[in-house]
Amino acid sequence: ELREAVEQGADFATFGPVYPTLSKAAYGPPVGVIALAKACRETAIPVFALGGVKKENAGAAIGAGAFGIALISGVVAAADPRGAAAELVSRFGNAAAGQAGGEAVKEGER
């Protein structure tokens, strides 16, 4: 699907579900950060990690090479949605510039 998106002129793509999530169950089991890293390496367009992404695991997705993260419940389900969004932007807003502090993915991690 990612190759097809590139061939059809997509400017970016989402990839996932990266982590377990009920909202993306119809899309199959989580692919994990190793598959995310491979997808990011093998495409020329920005790839955003999607599915089960939370502030606790977003750094691993960025470390895998994701241009950014896409999430909903981590913000809308928070007691303070505005604060949750601000924290995510503060921590990961510069991900594409390599300033997010994500950890590199090691072989065997998922």
C-alpha positions as a printed NumPy array, in Angstrom:
array([[  0.   ,   0.   ,   0.   ],
       [  2.849,   2.381,   0.791],
       [  4.486,   1.825,  -2.604],
       [  1.131,   2.357,  -4.283],
       [  0.64 ,   5.62 ,  -2.384],
       [  4.042,   6.857,  -3.556],
       [  3.358,   5.794,  -7.15 ],
       [  0.067,   7.696,  -7.099],
       [  1.77 ,  10.886,  -5.908],
       [  1.042,  10.929,  -2.182],
       [  2.828,  13.675,  -0.239],
       [  2.873,  11.607,   2.961],
       [  1.514,   8.359,   4.38 ],
       [  0.305,   6.949,   7.663],
       [  1.566,   3.507,   8.652],
       [  0.03 ,   1.155,  11.149],
       [ -1.42 ,   0.158,  13.35 ],
       [  2.016,   0.311,  14.946],
       [  0.833,  -0.642,  18.447],
       [ -2.21 ,  -2.528,  19.776],
       [ -5.406,  -0.503,  19.572],
       [ -9.098,  -1.307,  19.496],
       [ -9.855,   1.526,  17.084],
       [ -7.738,  -0.034,  14.32 ],
       [ -8.618,  -3.707,  14.917],
       [-10.184,  -3.983,  11.455],
       [ -6.784,  -3.218,   9.92 ],
       [ -5.164,  -6.307,  11.417],
       [ -2.654,  -6.918,  14.184],
       [ -0.101,  -4.265,  15.113],
       [  2.869,  -4.163,  12.744],
       [  5.385,  -2.964,  15.351],
       [  8.262,  -0.525,  15.178],
       [ 10.582,  -2.812,  13.195],
       [  8.113,  -2.831,  10.279],
       [  7.663,   0.922,  10.733],
       [ 11.436,   1.432,  10.535],
       [ 11.629,  -0.657,   7.355],
       [  8.769,   1.295,   5.771],
       [ 10.403,   4.614,   6.662],
       [ 13.743,   3.524,   5.181],
       [ 12.164,   2.256,   1.969],
       [ 10.062,   5.263,   1.004],
       [ 10.894,   8.791,  -0.036],
       [  7.774,  10.402,   1.429],
       [  7.221,  11.278,   5.1  ],
       [  5.633,   8.436,   7.093],
       [  3.508,   9.104,  10.17 ],
       [  3.081,   6.372,  12.809],
       [ -0.589,   5.606,  13.501],
       [ -2.455,   3.191,  15.738],
       [ -1.96 ,   2.772,  19.456],
       [  0.472,   5.693,  19.6  ],
       [  0.69 ,   7.262,  23.066],
       [  3.113,   9.682,  24.661],
       [  4.807,   6.686,  26.304],
       [  5.617,   4.933,  23.   ],
       [  5.766,   7.835,  20.543],
       [  9.528,   8.221,  21.033],
       [ 10.093,   4.675,  19.788],
       [  8.047,   5.424,  16.664],
       [ 10.078,   8.572,  16.024],
       [ 13.26 ,   6.61 ,  16.703],
       [ 12.147,   4.117,  14.062],
       [ 12.228,   6.911,  11.516],
       [  8.642,   8.165,  11.517],
       [  8.364,  11.749,  10.324],
       [  5.704,  12.253,  12.964],
       [  2.914,  10.63 ,  14.929],
       [ -0.851,  10.559,  14.477],
       [ -3.129,   9.884,  17.42 ],
       [ -6.532,  10.745,  18.761],
       [ -7.281,   9.066,  22.088],
       [ -4.054,  10.28 ,  23.704],
       [ -5.464,  13.78 ,  23.437],
       [ -9.258,  13.568,  23.449],
       [ -9.408,  11.027,  26.292],
       [ -7.025,  13.034,  28.492],
       [ -8.349,  14.901,  31.522],
       [ -6.726,  18.007,  30.006],
       [ -6.785,  17.597,  26.209],
       [ -5.145,  20.969,  25.582],
       [ -2.341,  20.121,  28.003],
       [ -1.908,  16.659,  26.489],
       [ -1.632,  18.141,  22.993],
       [  0.838,  20.771,  24.191],
       [  3.007,  18.105,  25.832],
       [  3.077,  16.027,  22.638],
       [  4.014,  19.046,  20.538],
       [  6.691,  20.015,  23.055],
       [  8.215,  16.527,  23.081],
       [  7.746,  15.492,  19.46 ],
       [  6.959,  18.627,  17.476],
       [ 10.463,  18.756,  16.016],
       [ 10.606,  15.06 ,  15.16 ],
       [ 11.34 ,  15.654,  11.489],
       [ 14.322,  17.794,  12.436],
       [ 15.745,  14.954,  14.516],
       [ 15.098,  16.818,  17.741],
       [ 12.421,  14.618,  19.306],
       [ 14.682,  12.525,  21.474],
       [ 13.302,   9.263,  20.143],
       [ 15.25 ,   6.108,  20.853],
       [ 16.687,   4.096,  17.995],
       [ 15.002,   0.786,  17.29 ],
       [ 17.058,  -2.325,  17.905],
       [ 16.567,  -5.553,  15.975],
       [ 14.124,  -7.809,  17.806],
       [ 12.114,  -4.967,  19.368],
       [  8.511,  -4.585,  18.405]])
